[in-house]
């Protein structure tokens, strides 16, 4: 299979063996944070205010094959389409079912979704960014546990613009050194800006929350985003019943740090599934973050768009976008379910087909 092991080979191979040929359920958790609108932080949307529409449009694309909240598909300022295009192609090829969880979006998706009573996130520079974190985690645990009973394993992805900055915030609050290690949708990773935003948020939060070390609820409330609470709950609940593949890049390391602080026993049934673009990214270090606090395996779909006939896909090879909406995890799940019949070539063909149709290329 076209899958790379990036961390803990022994556990990674055991995890892959366990899911091969099995039927997963894909859960996309959509959320927004005002942090994503800070100029220069995210490429998830044609402009900062458009980021409110990116997650609901991603959810619609996964379930309907087209977007209702916007015309066309979510794109970066450079016109590069959402990684949900990869996710939807992989899920379609392997016939994997999808559910949407509203992890706190400003604009509700025009498709059915599960509600865990989450609200959109505020700008983390306020030091008070997410409401009712504990309640959302508890509700999401119930959802995760029951969905895991209905499938062989869960693949849980996220769509939240600005999520790597909030990830840096929560990792820093939990005393994990992630400076210069979180990734970015942009080829030129704005580490300085992220560090500045997080420092402002932590400074403001110290007044209200005091010390966060060992307190993930406070950490998310102060400098996190609502997706983290929803996904942490889903993963913990799901891991009680079945394996869970956390589908995402460095945002998922922050969720992992939260789970590690809340319920470390859950970690033995979890892996992170991402893309080669994240694990081989020289401007970030997903393994360097995770190794500081746990030995959860990290696996990556060995996707390669270098040979694509479309410049809009080829550009992924320059480090733009890299991951999102569970693209890597969905690709891994499709490869595993099909026993390798779905490989990076068949996947690229399906992505190109969907790209041409969605971007209306004749």
PyMOL commands that set and color helices and strands:
alter all, ss='L'
color gray80, all
select helices_A, chain A and resi 9-19+34-37+48-64+84-93+124-126+133-149+163-173+191-209+216-223+226-239+251-262+264-269+276-279+286-290+311-318+327-337+344-358
alter helices_A, ss='H'
color red, helices_A
select strands_A, chain A and resi 3-7+24-30+97-102+114-115+153-159+243-247+270-275+297-301
alter strands_A, ss='S'
color yellow, strands_A
deselect
rebuild
show_as cartoon
